[in-house]
Amino acid sequence: MAPLLYQGVPKTFAPPISRARHRLAPRPPSAATFLRGLFPARPPPAKAELLRLIADQGRGLETQSDPARLADIVSCVDALAAVSPGADTVSDAAKLSGTWRLLWTTEQEQLFIVRNAPFFRTAAGDVLQVIDIPGGALNNVITLPPSGAFVVNGAIEVQPPQRVNFRFTRAILRGSNWEVPFPPFGKGWFDTVYLDDDIRVAKDIRGDYLVVERAPYSWDG
């Protein structure tokens, strides 16, 4: 029916361009977007230095007797925290949720089990922190190959921009066909002071530090 609208109009006449089409025309990228495409963000230098400093520290066991190395590591953590102060690192569940594998920590409880795993005729495997923001759950897991694990379950509540409040609800030491329960213990909070696609750095209520990487698998208990 469209031709009826222009019946009798000379062929040289061009109909007006629809305003709607003008509004749908793509806009050119902003200068900021264009520059970000040309120069993508680079990891801060302190990240590489932090990973170098903790690489030979046995997940933190060696640092316990090396105060100078500890001071250098903490200095890198502080530098990373200053990169984006107040950054929102917890309200987006996709950023914080997942299975994280321990690289280094000062937490005495975890390091005690890692050091004394041979008592159970094994060696500590992956040490994991499993965070589920939508489900409000936190699981701390120390694997004891080939089939054992020490698992601490907890509930969490996020407090943007960086804090996660937690309360532990159950602890279990288990093997392939046995388990020993422990009473629930502990509550507090931790702040995620740095987070990217590869690692997360946190500091907790007791002043302990944690450096973890995204695990190449998901732990589901």
Disulfide bonds with the S-S distance in Angstrom:
none
